[in-house]
Each structure stands twice: as structure tokens, then as C-alpha cells.
Amino acid sequence: MNTERKLVRAVQVHKCGVGCLKVVKGRILCKRRAPFPLASQPWINSGGEWGPHRTYPFLNNWNPWLLMATRSNHDCKLITNGDDTKHISWYISSYAAKRQQHSSNASALLAKTFAYHRDEERRSTDLHQLNKRLIQRCANTLSREQEFSAPEIVSYLTGWDDRYLSHHFQTIHWSSVVGLLKHHFPVLREHR
């Protein structure tokens, strides 16, 4: 217990600094929303909001087992049916599937491609062909230097599609539906 107490004091007490402070409407606020609300008991409401037992307003909600194993700062969240659940689900899925693009390289790559194109095509006078080849070279350069996320690579190596669909979709021809409704309900013909 003594080791846990020392670790909590060393890594779980939130200290606002340059990395977490932001200016909102002229006021300096903590991005982590510290100080945290105090509560004499853990609580949860019907909207899915919850809070831990907390007697010190700058103490993260930590897990003793994780703390002892990792000896690092962490903040535990209870996943319920509230907005936090929706937000964390979107964050995790977006983070896991994101592409690691380095747009700073794109401008340098395109400048190099353009310089090559200008040298290579200086004798050509057909503007249509010049522009077509320039667009092709730029597209080839960017696709050749493209980085892929781990899920994309696994998908390509296993021969799966570019996307995952959990349902089968059927095409609805909306103009046919509207026509049928107007046929059976003539009053709809007057409205646009």
C-alpha cells in the first residue's frame, strides 16, 4: 500500500501546465477540466454521466492494478450509455483507422515533380497533353509516396475490400417511389 500511495502522489496528481492550458473566451482553462468535481460517493445518473469518489480535486481516477503494473499516469473511465461513450467510440475507431499522412512532404514532392516535368517537357507545345502529363505525374508521385494504416495493409494482404459493411444495402429508386405516391395520392402532385 505504501508503494501505491507514493506512485499516486508521484504520477496521478494533475498539475496544469503549458500542455493542458487553453484560452477560452479570454479565460485560461485546463483541457482536462481540472479541478475535478468532488464527491463523497461514486455516482451515476440516468443520462449515463458518472463520477468517482473524489476528495482531492486534482487527483485522476486511477486503477490500482494498472498503476502498479505500468507505474504511469492514467485516467480510468466507466463506459456507460452517455455521450462520453459515443465520443470515445468515435475517437478510438478514428484513431485506429487513420492514415498517417505527412502533408509537409507533399509540397516538396510536388515541387520536385513539377521541376522534372518542366525540364522533360520544355520542347512540347501541346498544352492539353502538357497539362494531362503534369496531372498524371503529380498523381503518380503522391500515390507512390502514400502511407497506409495497419488496417488498410491487413485488408489488402488478405484480399478484403477497402471497407467493412455489416449490412447488405438495396438501391431505392426514389423517383419511382415519388411517382407511386403521387399516383395514389393526387394531392401530392400540387406540392413540390
KALINPE-V982138 format. One record per residue. N is the residue number from 1. RES is the residue in one small letter. SS is DSSP state (helix for helix, strand for strand, loop for the rest). Layout:
n:N res:RES ss:SS
n:N res:RES ss:SS
//
This chain:
n:1 res:m ss:loop
n:2 res:n ss:helix
n:3 res:t ss:helix
n:4 res:e ss:helix
n:5 res:r ss:helix
n:6 res:k ss:helix
n:7 res:l ss:helix
n:8 res:v ss:helix
n:9 res:r ss:helix
n:10 res:a ss:helix
n:11 res:v ss:helix
n:12 res:q ss:helix
n:13 res:v ss:strand
n:14 res:h ss:loop
n:15 res:k ss:loop
n:16 res:c ss:loop
n:17 res:g ss:loop
n:18 res:v ss:loop
n:19 res:g ss:loop
n:20 res:c ss:loop
n:21 res:l ss:strand
n:22 res:k ss:strand
n:23 res:v ss:strand
n:24 res:v ss:strand
n:25 res:k ss:loop
n:26 res:g ss:loop
n:27 res:r ss:strand
n:28 res:i ss:strand
n:29 res:l ss:strand
n:30 res:c ss:strand
n:31 res:k ss:loop
n:32 res:r ss:loop
n:33 res:r ss:loop
n:34 res:a ss:loop
n:35 res:p ss:loop
n:36 res:f ss:loop
n:37 res:p ss:loop
n:38 res:l ss:loop
n:39 res:a ss:strand
n:40 res:s ss:loop
n:41 res:q ss:loop
n:42 res:p ss:loop
n:43 res:w ss:strand
n:44 res:i ss:strand
n:45 res:n ss:loop
n:46 res:s ss:loop
n:47 res:g ss:loop
n:48 res:g ss:loop
n:49 res:e ss:loop
n:50 res:w ss:strand
n:51 res:g ss:strand
n:52 res:p ss:loop
n:53 res:h ss:loop
n:54 res:r ss:strand
n:55 res:t ss:loop
n:56 res:y ss:loop
n:57 res:p ss:loop
n:58 res:f ss:loop
n:59 res:l ss:strand
n:60 res:n ss:loop
n:61 res:n ss:loop
n:62 res:w ss:loop
n:63 res:n ss:loop
n:64 res:p ss:helix
n:65 res:w ss:helix
n:66 res:l ss:helix
n:67 res:l ss:helix
n:68 res:m ss:helix
n:69 res:a ss:helix
n:70 res:t ss:helix
n:71 res:r ss:loop
n:72 res:s ss:loop
n:73 res:n ss:loop
n:74 res:h ss:loop
n:75 res:d ss:loop
n:76 res:c ss:loop
n:77 res:k ss:loop
n:78 res:l ss:loop
n:79 res:i ss:loop
n:80 res:t ss:loop
n:81 res:n ss:loop
n:82 res:g ss:loop
n:83 res:d ss:helix
n:84 res:d ss:helix
n:85 res:t ss:helix
n:86 res:k ss:helix
n:87 res:h ss:helix
n:88 res:i ss:helix
n:89 res:s ss:helix
n:90 res:w ss:helix
n:91 res:y ss:helix
n:92 res:i ss:helix
n:93 res:s ss:helix
n:94 res:s ss:helix
n:95 res:y ss:helix
n:96 res:a ss:helix
n:97 res:a ss:helix
n:98 res:k ss:loop
n:99 res:r ss:loop
n:100 res:q ss:loop
n:101 res:q ss:loop
n:102 res:h ss:loop
n:103 res:s ss:helix
n:104 res:s ss:helix
n:105 res:n ss:helix
n:106 res:a ss:helix
n:107 res:s ss:helix
n:108 res:a ss:helix
n:109 res:l ss:helix
n:110 res:l ss:helix
n:111 res:a ss:helix
n:112 res:k ss:helix
n:113 res:t ss:helix
n:114 res:f ss:helix
n:115 res:a ss:helix
n:116 res:y ss:helix
n:117 res:h ss:helix
n:118 res:r ss:helix
n:119 res:d ss:helix
n:120 res:e ss:helix
n:121 res:e ss:loop
n:122 res:r ss:loop
n:123 res:r ss:loop
n:124 res:s ss:loop
n:125 res:t ss:loop
n:126 res:d ss:loop
n:127 res:l ss:helix
n:128 res:h ss:helix
n:129 res:q ss:helix
n:130 res:l ss:helix
n:131 res:n ss:helix
n:132 res:k ss:helix
n:133 res:r ss:helix
n:134 res:l ss:helix
n:135 res:i ss:helix
n:136 res:q ss:helix
n:137 res:r ss:helix
n:138 res:c ss:helix
n:139 res:a ss:helix
n:140 res:n ss:helix
n:141 res:t ss:helix
n:142 res:l ss:helix
n:143 res:s ss:helix
n:144 res:r ss:helix
n:145 res:e ss:loop
n:146 res:q ss:loop
n:147 res:e ss:loop
n:148 res:f ss:loop
n:149 res:s ss:loop
n:150 res:a ss:helix
n:151 res:p ss:helix
n:152 res:e ss:helix
n:153 res:i ss:helix
n:154 res:v ss:helix
n:155 res:s ss:helix
n:156 res:y ss:helix
n:157 res:l ss:helix
n:158 res:t ss:loop
n:159 res:g ss:loop
n:160 res:w ss:loop
n:161 res:d ss:loop
n:162 res:d ss:loop
n:163 res:r ss:loop
n:164 res:y ss:loop
n:165 res:l ss:loop
n:166 res:s ss:loop
n:167 res:h ss:loop
n:168 res:h ss:loop
n:169 res:f ss:loop
n:170 res:q ss:loop
n:171 res:t ss:loop
n:172 res:i ss:loop
n:173 res:h ss:loop
n:174 res:w ss:helix
n:175 res:s ss:helix
n:176 res:s ss:helix
n:177 res:v ss:helix
n:178 res:v ss:helix
n:179 res:g ss:helix
n:180 res:l ss:helix
n:181 res:l ss:helix
n:182 res:k ss:helix
n:183 res:h ss:helix
n:184 res:h ss:helix
n:185 res:f ss:loop
n:186 res:p ss:helix
n:187 res:v ss:helix
n:188 res:l ss:helix
n:189 res:r ss:helix
n:190 res:e ss:helix
n:191 res:h ss:loop
n:192 res:r ss:loop
//
